[in-house]
Amino acid sequence: MTALALAVVLAAEPDPAVFTTDQDGVKFELYVPPGVPVVRGVLVHAAHYEMKTDDRWADLCRELKFAHAATNINLKTTNRPATLFTARHAGLKAAAEKRNHPELVNVPLAGVGHSAGGMVSDVLLRTPDRALTYCVDCGWVVDPDKYPPEGQAVPALFTMGAIPDGFK
C-alpha cells in the first residue's frame, strides 16, 4: 500500500476518542478529553459542527474538563430543534453507559452555535435548569419572548463580525 493510500484509509477511520451513534437519523458525537476522570459539563454544538479533537473547542474542553457534544441533522428535517434535543439527550445517555461517565446525564450544559443554523438557543433552553450559557454569533436567532422565565434567565453571549447584519 502506498503512503497516500494509507493516509486516505487512516483519515476515513473514526477517531476512537469520539463516541458516535445514530439517534433516529441524527448523528451524535461526544468527545471526552483524555485524562478527564469526571466530566464537569458538556459544551454543546446543536447543529452543523464537524467534531474535532484538535481545535479550539477541544482545547477549551480539556481546560474546563468538559465533554464536547455535537448533533447533526438533515437540513430538510422538520421540527429540528426538538429532534436535536431528543437526540442529544439519548446520545448523552448512551455515551454515559458506553464510556463509563454516568455524570453525563446530569452535568451542566454550555452551548455554542452559528446563526440560525446552530439552533443552540432552541435546543439548549429546553432544559434551562442545566444551561450555564450559550453563545451565538448572530443575535437575530434569539427571541427571549419565546422562552419561559427560567430560559430567559440563562446568560447569553453574542459575537458579531464587522459586517452590519441588522442586529437588533
C-alpha positions as CSV (number, residue, x, y, z in Angstrom):
1,M,0.0,0.0,0.0
2,T,1.3,3.4,-0.9
3,A,1.7,6.2,1.7
4,L,-1.1,8.1,0.0
5,A,-3.4,5.2,0.1
6,L,-2.6,4.5,3.8
7,A,-3.2,8.2,4.6
8,V,-6.7,8.0,2.9
9,V,-7.6,4.9,4.8
10,L,-6.4,6.3,8.2
11,A,-8.3,9.6,7.5
12,A,-11.5,7.7,6.9
13,E,-11.4,5.7,10.1
14,P,-13.4,7.2,13.0
15,D,-11.4,8.7,15.9
16,P,-11.6,6.3,18.8
17,A,-11.7,9.2,21.3
18,V,-15.1,10.2,19.8
19,F,-18.2,8.3,20.8
20,T,-20.5,8.3,17.8
21,T,-24.1,7.0,17.5
22,D,-27.1,7.5,15.3
23,Q,-30.2,8.7,17.2
24,D,-33.2,8.5,14.9
25,G,-31.4,10.0,12.0
26,V,-29.3,12.4,14.0
27,K,-25.6,11.9,14.2
28,F,-24.5,12.3,17.8
29,E,-20.8,12.7,18.6
30,L,-19.2,13.1,22.0
31,Y,-15.5,13.8,22.8
32,V,-14.3,13.4,26.4
33,P,-10.7,14.6,26.5
34,P,-8.2,12.0,27.8
35,G,-7.3,12.5,31.4
36,V,-10.8,13.7,32.4
37,P,-11.9,11.2,35.0
38,V,-15.2,13.1,35.8
39,V,-16.8,15.4,33.3
40,R,-17.8,18.8,34.8
41,G,-20.0,19.9,31.9
42,V,-20.8,19.5,28.2
43,L,-20.1,22.0,25.5
44,V,-22.9,21.6,23.0
45,H,-22.8,22.2,19.3
46,A,-26.5,21.7,18.5
47,A,-26.1,21.5,14.7
48,H,-23.7,21.9,11.8
49,Y,-20.4,21.2,13.5
50,E,-17.9,18.5,12.5
51,M,-16.4,17.0,15.6
52,K,-12.6,17.6,16.0
53,T,-10.3,16.6,18.8
54,D,-7.6,19.2,18.0
55,D,-9.4,22.5,17.5
56,R,-10.1,25.4,19.9
57,W,-13.3,23.8,21.2
58,A,-11.3,20.6,22.2
59,D,-8.7,22.8,23.8
60,L,-11.4,24.6,25.8
61,C,-13.0,21.3,26.9
62,R,-9.6,20.0,28.0
63,E,-9.1,23.1,30.1
64,L,-12.5,23.1,31.7
65,K,-12.7,19.3,32.0
66,F,-15.8,19.4,29.8
67,A,-17.0,16.9,27.2
68,H,-17.9,18.2,23.7
69,A,-21.1,17.1,22.1
70,A,-22.3,17.6,18.5
71,T,-25.5,16.7,16.8
72,N,-26.0,16.9,13.1
73,I,-29.2,16.5,11.2
74,N,-30.5,16.7,7.6
75,L,-31.5,20.3,6.9
76,K,-34.8,19.2,5.4
77,T,-35.9,17.5,8.6
78,T,-39.0,19.2,10.2
79,N,-39.0,20.3,13.8
80,R,-35.2,20.2,14.0
81,P,-34.8,21.7,17.5
82,A,-37.0,19.1,19.2
83,T,-35.4,16.3,17.2
84,L,-31.8,17.6,18.0
85,F,-32.8,17.9,21.7
86,T,-34.1,14.4,21.9
87,A,-31.0,13.0,20.1
88,R,-28.6,14.9,22.4
89,H,-30.4,13.6,25.5
90,A,-30.4,10.0,24.2
91,G,-26.8,10.3,22.9
92,L,-25.5,11.6,26.3
93,K,-27.3,8.7,28.0
94,A,-25.8,6.1,25.6
95,A,-22.3,7.7,26.0
96,A,-22.6,7.7,29.8
97,E,-23.2,3.9,29.7
98,K,-20.6,3.1,27.0
99,R,-17.8,5.4,28.1
100,N,-18.3,4.9,31.9
101,H,-19.2,8.6,32.6
102,P,-22.6,8.4,34.4
103,E,-22.4,12.1,35.2
104,L,-23.0,13.0,31.5
105,V,-26.8,12.7,32.0
106,N,-26.8,15.4,34.7
107,V,-23.9,17.8,34.2
108,P,-24.4,21.5,33.2
109,L,-24.5,22.4,29.5
110,A,-23.0,25.3,27.7
111,G,-23.9,25.9,24.1
112,V,-22.3,27.5,21.0
113,G,-23.7,27.9,17.5
114,H,-23.5,29.8,14.3
115,S,-26.5,31.8,13.3
116,A,-29.9,30.2,12.9
117,G,-28.2,27.0,11.6
118,G,-26.7,26.5,15.0
119,M,-30.1,26.3,16.7
120,V,-28.3,26.3,20.1
121,S,-30.7,28.5,21.9
122,D,-33.8,26.5,20.8
123,V,-32.1,23.2,21.7
124,L,-30.3,24.2,24.9
125,L,-33.1,26.1,26.5
126,R,-35.4,23.1,26.5
127,T,-33.6,22.3,29.8
128,P,-32.9,25.7,31.3
129,D,-32.1,24.2,34.7
130,R,-29.0,22.6,33.1
131,A,-27.9,25.5,30.9
132,L,-24.9,27.6,32.0
133,T,-24.8,29.9,29.0
134,Y,-25.0,29.9,25.2
135,C,-23.1,31.8,22.6
136,V,-24.4,32.6,19.1
137,D,-22.6,34.7,16.6
138,C,-25.8,36.2,15.2
139,G,-28.3,37.8,17.5
140,W,-31.5,37.6,15.5
141,V,-31.9,33.9,16.2
142,V,-32.6,34.5,19.9
143,D,-36.1,35.8,20.9
144,P,-36.4,35.9,24.7
145,D,-40.2,36.1,24.4
146,K,-40.2,32.5,23.1
147,Y,-38.7,31.2,26.4
148,P,-40.2,30.7,29.8
149,P,-38.8,32.9,32.6
150,E,-36.2,30.3,33.6
151,G,-34.9,30.2,30.0
152,Q,-34.8,34.0,29.8
153,A,-32.6,33.9,32.9
154,V,-29.8,31.9,31.2
155,P,-26.9,34.3,30.2
156,A,-26.2,34.6,26.5
157,L,-23.1,35.8,24.8
158,F,-23.3,37.3,21.3
159,T,-20.3,37.7,19.0
160,M,-20.7,39.7,15.8
161,G,-18.5,40.4,12.8
162,A,-17.7,43.7,11.2
163,I,-20.4,43.5,8.5
164,P,-23.7,45.0,9.7
165,D,-26.4,42.4,9.6
166,G,-29.4,44.3,11.0
167,F,-28.8,43.1,14.6
168,K,-31.5,44.5,16.9
